[in-house]
Amino acid sequence: MRKLIRNLMNKVGYDVIKVNVHSDSKAKKISTVKVGNYLVDMPGNNPLISNYKYTPDANSQLGRLASVVAEKYPGNTVIDIGANVGDTIAVIKNHVDLPVIGIEGDPVSYKFLEKNIQPFTGITLIKEFLGDKKETLHVEMGKDGWNNTLIPTEKGTGKDVTLRTLDEVLEQQNLSGQTIKLLKIDTEGFDTIILRGSFDLLQKQKPILYFEYNRSNMDAIHEDGLSTLFSLQQFGYNTLVFFDNKGRYMLSIPLSQKELITEIHNYADESKSQVAYYDVCLFHESDQELSEKFIKGEILYAKSKA
């Protein structure tokens, strides 16, 4: 019906433009957003409000991935780094009831996260910022309460933030002994940095990796994501799946195809390209059949939405 109305309006020279329902002026207000079967509270400046309003199946590929992983590894634990207000935990729980370790450093988002996980069981929350080593950084913090971005600055400006590695946090929280087969990261350019602090986990448990690959955010903090991405071959990771920033399946490719992956890396640009960034999924060689099943399902899902 929406397409029909829009086509009719186009014929007479009009169009329908979606207006965002989030804004900075609403930062102190609370909006309740439906994420699958669950209601999630968010600060009024969080763009996720508009995302889920206009695209109800936003991030659903993560839920489908969790379901496929659970078929092979029932009862495994998911790690959600950059858990934000808990929307991706809701996405996962809509598809499959797995234990989730949610990690979020932003204090505003963390308060919403604590509230929003109440309907769920098997949730462990950790309030931490993660990196590739334990260190204290001087940073400017932007997008508080919805997508906290850490921009390193010169000493004496900004505020001090302590980072720890995922390997260290899991060990200190007595969580490293759990079976962890899905690692999700969405941390505004720190994604590959955090992966470098997770090498012990990757080597021992070989989880499926799902993370945001945002070149603009990485450029802002001088992070070379490609080198870390390619380094994961040493741990046996070999199948790379790309989604565009709308969550639509794009293509899958062996991690060994470095020239093509570099071209794909160069294409995404928030200001110049039709694709602002990617979400990527990376499978270990021991999960080849799982990767094939997931990719086949995503191709069918994309066709159903065409």
C-alpha positions in Angstrom: 0.0 0.0 0.0 2.8 2.4 0.9 4.5 1.8 -2.5 1.2 2.3 -4.3 0.5 5.6 -2.6 4.1 6.8 -3.2 3.9 5.8 -6.9 0.6 7.7 -7.3 2.1 10.8 -5.7 5.3 10.5 -7.9 3.1 10.7 -11.0 1.9 14.2 -10.0 5.3 15.4 -8.9 5.2 14.7 -5.2 7.1 12.3 -2.9 6.9 11.1 0.6 9.9 11.8 2.8 10.4 10.1 6.2 11.1 12.5 9.0 13.3 11.3 11.9 11.4 11.0 15.2 14.6 11.4 17.2 16.4 14.7 17.8 18.9 16.3 20.1 16.1 18.4 21.6 14.5 15.2 22.9 17.7 13.9 24.7 16.1 14.1 28.1 12.8 12.5 27.1 12.3 8.7 27.0 10.9 7.0 23.9 9.6 3.5 24.0 10.4 1.5 20.8 9.1 -1.8 19.7 12.0 -4.2 18.8 10.4 -7.4 17.6 8.2 -8.6 20.5 9.8 -6.4 23.1 9.5 -2.8 24.2 12.9 -0.9 24.6 13.2 2.5 26.3 15.7 4.9 24.7 16.8 8.5 25.2 15.0 10.7 22.7 18.1 11.6 20.8 18.9 8.0 19.9 18.7 7.4 16.1 17.7 3.8 16.8 14.2 5.2 17.5 13.9 6.2 13.9 15.7 3.1 12.7 13.2 0.7 14.3 10.2 2.9 13.5 10.8 3.0 9.8 12.7 -0.3 9.5 11.1 -2.8 11.9 13.4 -5.6 10.9 16.6 -3.5 11.6 19.5 -5.7 12.8 17.4 -8.8 12.2 20.3 -10.4 10.4 22.1 -10.6 13.8 19.1 -12.5 15.2 19.1 -14.9 12.3 22.8 -15.5 12.7 22.3 -16.3 16.4 19.7 -18.8 15.5 21.9 -20.6 13.0 24.8 -20.6 15.5 22.5 -22.0 18.2 21.5 -24.9 15.9 25.1 -26.1 15.9 26.1 -24.9 19.4 22.9 -25.1 21.6 23.3 -23.1 24.8 26.3 -21.2 23.7 26.9 -17.7 25.1 26.7 -14.5 22.9 28.9 -11.5 23.7 27.4 -8.1 22.8 30.0 -5.4 22.9 28.6 -1.9 22.5 25.2 -3.2 23.8 23.9 0.3 23.8 20.4 0.4 25.4 19.8 -3.3 24.8 18.2 -3.3 21.4 20.5 -5.9 19.9 19.9 -8.2 23.0 16.2 -7.8 22.2 16.9 -8.7 18.6 18.8 -11.9 19.6 16.1 -12.9 22.2 13.4 -12.5 19.6 15.0 -15.2 17.5 16.6 -17.5 20.1 16.9 -17.7 23.9 20.7 -17.7 24.5 22.7 -16.4 27.4 24.2 -12.9 26.5 27.1 -11.0 28.1 26.3 -7.3 27.4 29.2 -4.9 27.6 28.6 -1.1 27.5 30.8 1.7 28.7 28.6 4.8 28.2 26.9 5.6 31.5 23.7 6.9 30.0 23.2 3.9 27.7 24.1 1.6 30.5 21.3 2.9 32.7 18.8 2.2 29.9 20.5 -1.2 29.3 20.0 -2.2 32.9 16.3 -1.4 32.7 15.6 -2.9 29.3 17.1 -6.4 30.0 14.6 -7.0 32.8 12.3 -9.2 30.6 15.1 -11.5 29.8 16.9 -14.3 31.6 20.6 -15.3 31.2 21.9 -11.8 30.9 25.2 -10.7 32.4 26.0 -6.9 32.2 29.5 -5.4 32.4 30.2 -1.6 32.4 33.5 -1.2 30.6 35.1 0.5 27.6 37.3 -2.0 25.7 40.5 -1.7 23.7 43.5 -3.8 22.5 45.4 -3.2 25.8 44.9 -1.9 29.3 45.5 1.8 29.2 44.1 5.2 30.1 43.2 7.5 27.2 42.5 11.2 27.1 39.4 11.4 24.9 36.6 13.7 23.8 33.3 11.9 24.1 30.5 12.5 21.6 27.0 11.1 21.1 26.5 10.4 24.8 23.6 8.2 25.5 23.1 6.7 22.1 26.4 5.9 20.2 29.2 7.0 22.4 32.3 7.8 20.3 35.8 8.1 21.9 38.1 10.4 20.1 41.7 10.4 21.6 43.0 13.9 22.3 46.2 15.4 23.7 46.9 15.0 27.4 45.2 17.8 29.4 42.1 18.0 27.2 38.9 15.9 27.3 38.5 13.3 30.0 40.4 10.1 31.1 38.9 6.8 30.1 40.3 3.4 31.1 40.2 0.7 28.5 40.7 -3.0 29.2 40.9 -6.0 26.8 38.0 -8.4 26.4 40.3 -11.3 27.3 41.2 -9.5 30.6 37.5 -8.7 31.4 36.3 -12.2 30.8 39.1 -13.6 32.9 38.4 -11.2 35.8 34.6 -11.8 35.6 35.2 -15.6 35.6 33.4 -15.8 32.3 36.3 -17.2 30.1 35.2 -20.8 30.8 31.8 -20.3 29.1 31.3 -21.6 25.6 31.3 -18.4 23.5 30.4 -18.9 19.8 29.1 -15.5 18.7 30.9 -12.2 19.3 29.1 -9.0 18.3 30.9 -5.6 18.4 29.5 -2.2 17.5 31.8 0.5 19.0 32.1 3.4 16.6 35.5 2.6 15.0 37.0 0.6 18.0 35.7 -2.7 16.6 39.0 -4.0 15.1 40.9 -2.5 18.1 38.7 -4.6 20.4 39.3 -7.7 18.3 43.1 -7.3 18.8 42.3 -7.5 22.6 40.4 -10.7 22.1 43.0 -12.9 20.4 43.0 -15.4 23.3 39.3 -15.9 22.9 39.5 -16.1 19.1 42.3 -18.7 19.3 40.6 -20.9 21.9 36.9 -20.7 21.1 36.8 -19.6 17.4 33.5 -17.7 17.7 31.7 -16.3 14.7 32.4 -12.6 14.5 29.9 -10.0 13.7 31.0 -6.3 13.9 30.6 -2.9 12.3 33.2 -1.9 9.8 33.0 1.9 9.5 35.9 3.4 7.6 34.9 7.0 8.5 34.9 6.2 12.2 38.2 4.3 11.9 39.8 7.2 10.0 38.7 9.6 12.8 40.8 7.7 15.3 43.6 6.7 12.9 42.7 3.0 13.0 43.8 0.7 10.2 41.0 -1.8 10.2 42.2 -3.7 7.2 45.4 -5.0 8.7 43.5 -6.4 11.7 40.9 -7.9 9.5 43.5 -9.7 7.4 45.4 -10.8 10.5 42.5 -13.0 11.5 43.5 -15.5 8.9 46.2 -16.7 11.3 43.4 -18.0 13.6 41.7 -19.9 10.8 39.0 -17.4 9.8 38.3 -17.6 6.1 34.7 -16.6 5.1 33.8 -12.9 5.2 30.2 -11.8 4.7 29.3 -8.1 4.0 26.0 -6.4 4.8 25.4 -2.8 3.8 24.5 -0.2 6.4 20.8 -1.0 5.9 21.5 -4.6 6.9 21.0 -6.0 3.4 23.2 -8.9 2.4 25.8 -7.9 -0.2 28.3 -10.7 -0.8 30.5 -13.3 0.7 34.2 -13.7 -0.1 37.2 -15.6 1.2 39.4 -13.5 3.5 42.3 -14.4 1.3 41.0 -12.1 -1.5 42.8 -9.1 -0.1 42.7 -6.9 -3.3 38.9 -7.2 -3.6 38.3 -6.7 0.1 40.5 -3.6 -0.1 38.4 -2.2 -2.9 35.2 -2.9 -0.9 36.9 -1.1 2.1 37.7 1.9 -0.1 34.1 2.2 -1.5 32.2 2.9 1.7 32.1 6.6 2.7 29.5 8.3 4.8 29.6 11.5 2.7 30.3 10.2 -0.9 29.0 6.7 -1.2 25.6 5.0 -1.4 27.0 2.7 1.3 28.1 4.5 4.5 29.6 1.5 6.2 29.4 -2.3 6.5 28.4 -4.8 9.0 30.6 -7.9 8.5 30.4 -11.5 9.6 33.5 -13.7 9.8 33.4 -17.5 10.1 36.2 -19.8 11.1 37.1 -22.6 8.8 35.7 -25.1 11.2 32.3 -23.6 10.7 32.3 -23.7 6.9 29.0 -25.6 6.7 27.4 -23.1 9.2 28.6 -20.1 7.0 27.1 -21.7 3.9 23.8 -22.2 5.6 23.7 -18.7 6.9 24.7 -17.2 3.6 22.0 -19.2 1.7 19.4 -18.0 4.2 20.4 -14.3 3.9 20.3 -14.5 0.1 16.7 -15.9 0.3 15.8 -13.2 2.9 17.1 -10.4 0.7 15.1 -11.7 -2.3 11.9 -11.9 -0.2 12.4 -8.2 0.6 13.2 -7.1 -2.9 
